[in-house]
Every structure is written in structure tokens, then in C-alpha cells.
């Protein structure tokens, strides 16, 4: 073998050795990277599981909060309906007391008006019942809205309840004023 051949053989051997070393390095790097990625994935899975467990533990608290809002909606609906019915009852009584003398007078002239007068409480009762049923339906809608924003709904319900009470009081005051006016005008006639 000539010196040149030995040199070429040595170079080839060195190149081959370098290639083997590079391949071993790459294989080792791939194994280490794969191992590191597997560790990261395992840690991520553990973290996800921990977060899911924490979220599950919060479910009773969320459920309790939603139940409280639903209970508040039901109670507010009841209060609203009762306030409205009280107002309607007072308004019916007032209208009956105001219109009784007129209807009695007209009844002497036309017998059919008495039937209308007798039906007025029934008609007014149906209107009040319809309002109460609509209040319940609105309550259901509000309950659905509550799921999307519990705190907002709590505030809205409390405000609605208070505003409805105030409107009922305004209506009651108006009825009393109309009664007073009617009594004064009846006394002057």
C-alpha cells in the first residue's frame, strides 16, 4: 500500500469515525430531547389534572351561588306579584266605590249596565292574573339570564323589586287622591 493510499484510508476512516460520532451525537440528542419532551408532557398532564380537580371542587360553590340567585328571583317575583295584586285590589275597590253611584243611576235607566258593572271585577281580575303570570314568565327569563351573569342579576333583581314597590306606592297614592277628589265632587253635587 502506498503512502497515498494509507493517507486516503486514514482520511476515510476519520470521516467514517466522524460520521459515526455525529450519528451517535444526533441519536443521543434525539433521545434526550424526546425524554425531556415526555417529561414536559407528563408535567402538563399533571397540571391539567390538578386544574380540573380544582375546577370540580368549585362546582358546589357555583351551584350554591346560582341556587341563591334562583331563590332570590323566585322571592322577588313573589314580592312583585303580591305588591301588584295589592295595588290592583285597592284600585278595584276604589273604582267600585267611585263608580257605584254612577252605575246605580245609569242602571235605573238601562238594566244592561248592571251586567257590565258586575263583570268589571272579573275583567280586572283577569288583567291582574295575566300580569302575575307574565311576572312569573319574566322571572323565568331572568333566571336564564342569571346563569350568564350572577352578580349582575342579583343587583337587577333587587333594584327591580324596589322600583316595583315604589311604582305600587305611586299607584296607591293616585288611587287615594282620586277617591278624595270623587268624594269631594260628590259632596258638592
C-alpha positions as CSV (number, residue, x, y, z in Angstrom):
1,X,0.0,0.0,0.0
2,X,1.4,3.3,-0.9
3,X,1.7,6.2,1.3
4,X,-1.0,8.0,-0.6
5,X,-3.4,5.0,-0.2
6,X,-2.7,4.9,3.5
7,X,-3.4,8.6,3.8
8,X,-6.7,8.2,1.9
9,X,-7.6,5.2,4.0
10,X,-6.8,7.2,7.2
11,X,-8.9,10.1,5.9
12,X,-11.8,7.8,5.0
13,X,-11.5,6.1,8.4
14,X,-11.5,9.6,10.1
15,X,-14.5,10.7,8.1
16,X,-16.4,7.5,8.9
17,X,-15.5,7.8,12.5
18,X,-16.7,11.4,12.5
19,X,-19.9,10.3,10.8
20,X,-20.4,7.6,13.4
21,X,-19.7,10.1,16.2
22,X,-22.1,12.6,14.6
23,X,-24.8,9.9,14.3
24,X,-24.3,8.9,17.9
25,X,-24.4,12.5,19.0
26,X,-27.6,13.1,17.0
27,X,-29.2,9.9,18.3
28,X,-28.3,10.8,21.9
29,X,-29.7,14.4,21.3
30,X,-32.9,13.0,19.9
31,X,-33.2,10.6,22.9
32,X,-32.5,13.4,25.4
33,X,-35.0,15.7,23.6
34,X,-37.6,13.0,23.5
35,X,-37.1,12.3,27.1
36,X,-37.3,16.0,28.0
37,X,-40.5,16.4,25.9
38,X,-42.1,13.4,27.6
39,X,-41.3,14.9,31.0
40,X,-42.8,18.2,29.9
41,X,-45.9,16.4,28.6
42,X,-46.2,14.4,31.8
43,X,-45.9,17.6,33.9
44,X,-48.5,19.3,31.7
45,X,-50.9,16.4,32.1
46,X,-50.4,16.5,35.9
47,X,-51.0,20.3,35.8
48,X,-54.1,19.9,33.7
49,X,-55.4,17.2,36.1
50,X,-54.8,19.4,39.1
51,X,-56.6,22.3,37.4
52,X,-59.6,20.1,36.5
53,X,-59.7,18.8,40.1
54,X,-59.7,22.4,41.4
55,X,-62.4,23.4,39.0
56,X,-64.5,20.4,40.0
57,X,-64.1,21.4,43.7
58,X,-65.5,24.9,42.8
59,X,-68.7,23.4,41.3
60,X,-70.6,23.3,44.6
61,X,-69.8,26.9,45.2
62,X,-71.0,27.9,41.8
63,X,-74.1,25.8,42.2
64,X,-74.8,27.3,45.6
65,X,-74.4,30.8,44.1
66,X,-76.8,30.0,41.2
67,X,-79.3,28.5,43.7
68,X,-79.2,31.6,45.8
69,X,-79.9,33.7,42.7
70,X,-82.7,31.5,41.7
71,X,-84.2,31.6,45.2
72,X,-83.8,35.4,45.1
73,X,-85.5,35.6,41.7
74,X,-88.4,33.5,43.0
75,X,-88.8,35.6,46.1
76,X,-88.6,38.9,44.2
77,X,-91.2,37.6,41.7
78,X,-93.5,36.7,44.6
79,X,-93.0,40.1,46.2
80,X,-93.5,41.9,42.9
81,X,-96.7,39.9,42.1
82,X,-98.0,40.4,45.7
83,X,-97.3,44.2,45.5
84,X,-99.1,44.4,42.2
85,X,-102.1,42.4,43.4
86,X,-102.4,44.6,46.5
87,X,-102.4,47.6,44.3
88,X,-104.9,46.1,41.9
89,X,-107.2,45.1,44.8
90,X,-107.1,48.6,46.1
91,X,-107.7,50.1,42.7
92,X,-110.7,47.8,42.1
93,X,-112.2,48.7,45.4
94,X,-111.6,52.4,44.7
95,X,-113.1,52.2,41.2
96,X,-116.1,50.3,42.6
97,X,-116.7,52.9,45.3
98,X,-116.3,55.7,42.8
99,X,-118.4,54.3,40.0
100,X,-121.2,52.6,42.1
101,X,-123.3,55.7,42.4
102,X,-123.0,56.5,38.7
103,X,-123.7,52.9,37.7
104,X,-126.7,52.7,40.0
105,X,-128.0,55.9,38.5
106,X,-127.5,54.6,35.0
107,X,-128.8,51.2,35.9
108,X,-132.1,52.8,36.7
109,X,-132.1,53.9,33.1
110,X,-130.7,50.8,31.5
111,X,-130.7,47.4,33.1
112,X,-127.9,46.1,30.9
113,X,-125.3,48.3,32.5
114,X,-125.6,46.3,35.7
115,X,-124.2,43.3,33.9
116,X,-121.2,45.3,32.8
117,X,-120.7,46.6,36.3
118,X,-120.9,43.1,37.7
119,X,-118.3,41.9,35.2
120,X,-115.8,44.7,35.9
121,X,-114.2,42.9,38.9
122,X,-113.9,39.8,36.8
123,X,-112.3,41.7,33.9
124,X,-110.0,43.5,36.2
125,X,-109.2,40.2,38.0
126,X,-108.2,38.6,34.7
127,X,-105.9,41.5,33.9
128,X,-104.3,41.3,37.3
129,X,-103.9,37.5,36.9
130,X,-102.4,38.0,33.5
131,X,-99.9,40.4,34.9
132,X,-99.0,37.9,37.7
133,X,-98.5,35.2,35.1
134,X,-96.4,37.5,33.0
135,X,-94.3,38.3,36.0
136,X,-93.6,34.6,36.5
137,X,-92.7,34.2,32.9
138,X,-90.3,37.2,33.1
139,X,-88.9,35.6,36.2
140,X,-88.0,32.5,34.2
141,X,-86.3,34.6,31.6
142,X,-84.4,36.5,34.3
143,X,-83.4,33.1,35.8
144,X,-81.9,32.1,32.5
145,X,-80.1,35.4,32.3
146,X,-78.8,34.8,35.8
147,X,-76.7,31.9,34.6
148,X,-74.7,34.2,32.4
149,X,-74.0,36.8,35.0
150,X,-75.0,36.0,38.5
151,X,-73.9,39.2,40.3
152,X,-75.4,41.5,37.7
153,X,-78.7,39.7,38.0
154,X,-78.7,40.0,41.8
155,X,-78.4,43.7,41.6
156,X,-81.0,44.0,38.8
157,X,-83.5,41.9,40.8
158,X,-83.0,44.0,44.0
159,X,-83.4,47.2,42.0
160,X,-86.5,45.9,40.1
161,X,-88.0,44.7,43.4
162,X,-87.5,48.1,45.0
163,X,-88.7,50.1,41.9
164,X,-91.8,47.9,41.6
165,X,-92.6,48.7,45.2
166,X,-92.2,52.4,44.5
167,X,-94.4,52.1,41.5
168,X,-97.1,50.3,43.5
169,X,-96.9,53.0,46.2
170,X,-97.3,55.7,43.5
171,X,-100.4,53.8,42.2
172,X,-101.8,53.5,45.7
173,X,-101.3,57.3,46.3
174,X,-103.0,58.1,43.0
175,X,-106.0,55.9,43.9
176,X,-106.3,57.6,47.2
177,X,-106.2,61.0,45.5
178,X,-108.9,60.0,43.0
179,X,-111.1,58.7,45.8
180,X,-110.7,62.0,47.7
181,X,-111.5,64.0,44.5
182,X,-114.5,61.9,43.8
183,X,-115.8,62.2,47.4
184,X,-115.3,65.9,47.3
185,X,-117.1,66.3,44.0
186,X,-119.9,64.0,45.1
187,X,-120.4,66.1,48.2
188,X,-120.5,69.3,46.3
189,X,-123.3,68.0,43.9
